Amino acid sequence: MKSIIQDERVCYFTGTTKDLDVHHIMEGVAFRKKSEKYGLKVYISHNLHLYFHNHNPQELIKLKAIAQKKFEKLHSRDLWMKEFHKNYL
């Protein structure tokens, strides 16, 4: 599914179009598939993606809150909790 967070294939943080990774906002094996199913993903430059995972996970937690807001506009908090088990708002 296409991202519900962004419309363009550009880095969510910098706007670059080069060397992009897809970041599945809800991480881990079980949640990666659900992120794909619901469009909970953004493009992030490769170096920034690595940096966030290794040194600045707070930015990834902020993305979870953004994703939850978007998800709940399309679905519901009940479905969010059923699928992802944690409230980030």
N, CA, C and O of each residue as an XYZ file, in Angstrom:
356
protein
N       0.834     -1.180      0.000
C       0.000      0.000      0.000
C       0.879      1.245      0.000
O       1.983      1.239      0.546
N       0.391      2.287     -0.603
C       1.060      3.579     -0.633
C       1.062      4.186      0.775
O       0.188      3.879      1.586
N       2.026      5.030      1.057
C       2.127      5.689      2.359
C       0.931      6.603      2.610
O       0.503      7.334      1.717
N       0.394      6.558      3.831
C      -0.645      7.512      4.223
C      -0.012      8.759      4.857
O      -0.713      9.710      5.202
N       1.299      8.746      5.005
C       2.017      9.841      5.645
C       2.511     10.860      4.616
O       2.444     12.066      4.852
N       3.001     10.380      3.490
C       3.531     11.291      2.481
C       3.143     10.821      1.089
O       2.946      9.631      0.841
N       3.040     11.797      0.184
C       2.620     11.509     -1.189
C       3.785     11.348     -2.154
O       3.658     10.673     -3.176
N       4.911     11.958     -1.840
C       6.042     11.957     -2.761
C       7.162     11.059     -2.269
O       7.298     10.803     -1.073
N       7.959     10.586     -3.213
C       9.119      9.754     -2.886
C      10.323     10.666     -2.634
O      11.223     10.796     -3.464
N      10.300     11.290     -1.457
C      11.377     12.170     -1.003
C      11.624     11.875      0.467
O      10.746     11.356      1.157
N      12.810     12.203      0.944
C      13.101     12.007      2.359
C      12.130     12.836      3.184
O      11.988     14.040      2.966
N      11.473     12.198      4.116
C      10.486     12.857      4.965
C      11.099     14.026      5.730
O      10.408     15.007      6.008
N      12.364     13.941      6.070
C      13.013     14.952      6.896
C      13.783     15.998      6.108
O      13.806     17.166      6.498
N      14.418     15.603      5.004
C      15.291     16.537      4.283
C      14.780     16.936      2.910
O      15.189     17.966      2.375
N      13.896     16.142      2.333
C      13.391     16.441      0.998
C      14.249     15.908     -0.136
O      13.886     16.059     -1.303
N      15.379     15.288      0.179
C      16.222     14.747     -0.884
C      15.510     13.578     -1.575
O      14.648     12.919     -0.994
N      15.895     13.347     -2.819
C      15.321     12.228     -3.568
C      16.360     11.142     -3.820
O      16.088     10.171     -4.526
N      17.551     11.304     -3.245
C      18.646     10.370     -3.511
C      18.869      9.419     -2.344
O      18.753      9.802     -1.180
N      19.193      8.170     -2.677
C      19.607      7.166     -1.693
C      18.574      7.000     -0.575
O      18.890      7.155      0.605
N      17.341      6.684     -0.963
C      16.234      6.591     -0.002
C      15.996      5.165      0.473
O      16.147      4.205     -0.283
N      15.622      5.050      1.735
C      15.138      3.796      2.317
C      13.661      3.974      2.633
O      13.201      5.082      2.906
N      12.931      2.877      2.594
C      11.565      2.889      3.102
C      11.648      2.545      4.582
O      12.185      1.504      4.960
N      11.115      3.422      5.409
C      11.073      3.151      6.848
C       9.653      2.746      7.220
O       8.717      3.536      7.099
N       9.506      1.512      7.670
C       8.221      1.042      8.180
C       8.100      1.547      9.606
O       8.873      1.155     10.479
N       7.143      2.406      9.837
C       7.051      3.132     11.095
C       6.841      2.206     12.282
O       7.439      2.403     13.340
N       6.013      1.217     12.116
C       5.816      0.241     13.178
C       6.772     -0.902     12.871
O       6.569     -1.673     11.933
N       7.812     -0.992     13.679
C       8.944     -1.859     13.374
C       8.782     -3.263     13.944
O       7.883     -3.540     14.738
N       9.668     -4.120     13.517
C       9.665     -5.505     13.970
C       8.951     -6.380     12.964
O       8.169     -5.894     12.148
N       9.216     -7.646     13.023
C       8.686     -8.587     12.030
C       7.164     -8.538     11.953
O       6.608     -8.413     10.861
N       6.489     -8.633     13.078
C       5.019     -8.663     13.074
C       4.430     -7.338     12.613
O       3.447     -7.320     11.872
N       5.020     -6.231     13.045
C       4.441     -4.936     12.733
C       4.841     -4.403     11.366
O       4.146     -3.547     10.817
N       5.933     -4.882     10.807
C       6.355     -4.425      9.478
C       5.279     -4.755      8.441
O       4.967     -3.928      7.584
N       4.723     -5.943      8.519
C       3.660     -6.329      7.580
C       2.426     -5.455      7.759
O       1.772     -5.089      6.783
N       2.108     -5.122      9.004
C       0.954     -4.261      9.256
C       1.245     -2.827      8.802
O       0.348     -2.138      8.316
N       2.480     -2.381      8.957
C       2.853     -1.062      8.449
C       2.635     -1.005      6.944
O       2.109     -0.022      6.422
N       3.033     -2.042      6.264
C       2.842     -2.113      4.811
C       1.350     -2.141      4.473
O       0.902     -1.426      3.576
N       0.602     -2.944      5.171
C      -0.838     -3.090      4.926
C      -1.576     -1.760      5.060
O      -2.454     -1.453      4.254
N      -1.223     -0.970      6.077
C      -1.931      0.271      6.366
C      -1.236      1.521      5.832
O      -1.732      2.629      6.036
N      -0.109      1.369      5.157
C       0.586      2.517      4.594
C       1.337      3.341      5.615
O       1.518      4.545      5.436
N       1.776      2.699      6.685
C       2.505      3.395      7.755
C       4.003      3.316      7.466
O       4.747      2.576      8.109
N       4.409      4.098      6.488
C       5.806      4.098      6.062
C       6.139      5.456      5.470
O       5.268      6.170      4.974
N       7.420      5.793      5.534
C       7.927      7.029      4.945
C       9.258      6.724      4.287
O       9.893      5.708      4.570
N       9.664      7.614      3.416
C      10.995      7.536      2.832
C      11.944      8.373      3.680
O      11.620      9.494      4.074
N      13.117      7.814      3.954
C      14.159      8.508      4.700
C      15.482      8.238      3.986
O      15.739      7.119      3.539
N      16.320      9.274      3.882
C      17.632      9.050      3.273
C      18.351      7.947      4.048
O      18.194      7.823      5.262
N      19.125      7.166      3.343
C      19.771      5.997      3.942
C      20.602      6.365      5.175
O      20.473      5.729      6.220
N      21.448      7.380      5.056
C      22.311      7.757      6.183
C      21.504      8.234      7.379
O      21.829      7.897      8.518
N      20.463      9.007      7.139
C      19.621      9.487      8.230
C      18.856      8.332      8.875
O      18.677      8.296     10.092
N      18.416      7.407      8.060
C      17.721      6.216      8.554
C      18.617      5.441      9.528
O      18.186      5.064     10.618
N      19.850      5.213      9.123
C      20.798      4.523     10.001
C      21.055      5.324     11.271
O      21.112      4.764     12.365
N      21.207      6.625     11.121
C      21.467      7.475     12.277
C      20.318      7.388     13.285
O      20.556      7.228     14.482
N      19.087      7.490     12.811
C      17.940      7.427     13.720
C      17.887      6.089     14.454
O      17.671      6.045     15.665
N      18.085      5.014     13.721
C      18.024      3.696     14.363
C      19.145      3.501     15.386
O      18.942      2.858     16.415
N      20.315      4.051     15.105
C      21.471      3.809     15.968
C      21.716      4.880     17.036
O      22.314      4.592     18.073
N      21.258      6.115     16.788
C      21.643      7.199     17.697
C      20.511      8.123     18.125
O      20.677      8.869     19.089
N      19.382      8.102     17.455
C      18.327      9.064     17.766
C      16.944      8.428     17.616
O      16.152      8.869     16.783
N      16.645      7.408     18.403
C      15.354      6.736     18.265
C      14.156      7.618     18.626
O      13.019      7.260     18.318
N      14.392      8.769     19.275
C      13.287      9.659     19.609
C      12.554     10.139     18.358
O      11.336     10.318     18.378
N      13.297     10.346     17.270
C      12.665     10.767     16.016
C      11.736      9.682     15.488
O      10.689      9.983     14.916
N      12.109      8.443     15.676
C      11.263      7.340     15.213
C      10.012      7.221     16.070
O       8.960      6.822     15.572
N      10.108      7.559     17.342
C       8.928      7.557     18.214
C       7.981      8.685     17.807
O       6.763      8.505     17.824
N       8.530      9.845     17.442
C       7.693     10.946     16.941
C       6.928     10.518     15.693
O       5.764     10.878     15.518
N       7.583      9.748     14.826
C       6.912      9.253     13.618
C       5.748      8.324     13.966
O       4.734      8.310     13.269
N       5.890      7.561     15.028
C       4.807      6.678     15.454
C       3.570      7.486     15.851
O       2.446      7.093     15.539
N       3.775      8.608     16.534
C       2.648      9.467     16.908
C       1.985     10.071     15.672
O       0.758     10.139     15.593
N       2.787     10.505     14.718
C       2.252     11.055     13.467
C       1.458      9.985     12.734
O       0.364     10.243     12.234
N       2.019      8.781     12.673
C       1.336      7.671     11.996
C       0.019      7.335     12.689
O      -0.986      7.085     12.024
N       0.019      7.328     14.010
C      -1.207      7.008     14.731
C      -2.293      8.040     14.447
O      -3.451      7.671     14.248
N      -1.943      9.327     14.425
C      -2.931     10.369     14.110
C      -3.539     10.155     12.733
O      -4.757     10.214     12.562
N      -2.671      9.905     11.748
C      -3.160      9.687     10.373
C      -4.037      8.438     10.310
O      -5.100      8.449      9.690
N      -3.590      7.377     10.947
C      -4.322      6.114     10.960
C      -5.711      6.304     11.561
O      -6.705      5.827     11.013
N      -5.769      7.003     12.690
C      -7.050      7.174     13.381
C      -8.021      8.051     12.598
O      -9.234      7.913     12.756
N      -7.512      8.951     11.756
C      -8.397      9.732     10.889
C      -9.072      8.829      9.858
O     -10.213      9.067      9.462
N      -8.361      7.801      9.433
C      -8.888      6.876      8.429
C      -9.647      5.703      9.035
O     -10.545      5.151      8.398
N      -9.300      5.321     10.247
C      -9.859      4.122     10.881
C     -10.391      4.490     12.260
O     -11.368      5.233     12.355
N      -9.791      4.002     13.308
C     -10.232      4.305     14.666
C      -9.125      3.997     15.660
O      -8.178      3.272     15.352
N      -9.256      4.557     16.852
C      -8.301      4.237     17.921
C      -8.438      2.771     18.313
O      -7.438      2.116     18.608
N      -9.649      2.253     18.321
C      -9.834      0.843     18.673
C      -9.056     -0.067     17.728
O      -8.403     -1.010     18.176
N      -9.119      0.203     16.438
C      -8.376     -0.623     15.484
C      -6.874     -0.434     15.679
O      -6.112     -1.399     15.602
N      -6.443      0.807     15.933
C      -5.020      1.041     16.198
C      -4.550      0.177     17.357
O      -3.538     -0.515     17.250
N      -5.283      0.217     18.463
C      -4.886     -0.529     19.656
C      -4.922     -2.033     19.399
O      -4.073     -2.775     19.891
N      -5.898     -2.470     18.636
C      -5.980     -3.894     18.302
C      -4.757     -4.330     17.491
O      -4.199     -5.402     17.726
N      -4.354     -3.505     16.552
C      -3.254     -3.865     15.656
C      -1.867     -3.601     16.261
O      -0.945     -4.389     16.055
N      -1.715     -2.493     17.008
C      -0.378     -2.060     17.425
C      -0.171     -2.023     18.941
O       0.965     -1.875     19.391
N      -1.211     -2.150     19.725
C      -1.148     -2.387     21.172
C      -0.563     -1.265     22.017
O      -0.385     -1.447     23.221
N      -0.256     -0.109     21.429
C       0.336      0.976     22.216
C      -0.137      2.308     21.675
O      -0.187      2.523     20.464
N      -0.485      3.203     22.596
C      -0.925      4.530     22.226
C       0.272      5.477     22.279
O       0.915      5.606     23.321
N       0.573      6.138     21.162
C       1.698      7.068     21.091
C       1.272      8.533     21.192
O       2.104      9.436     21.101
N      -0.020      8.761     21.378
C      -0.527     10.140     21.474
C      -0.649     10.600     22.907
O      -1.060     11.733     23.159
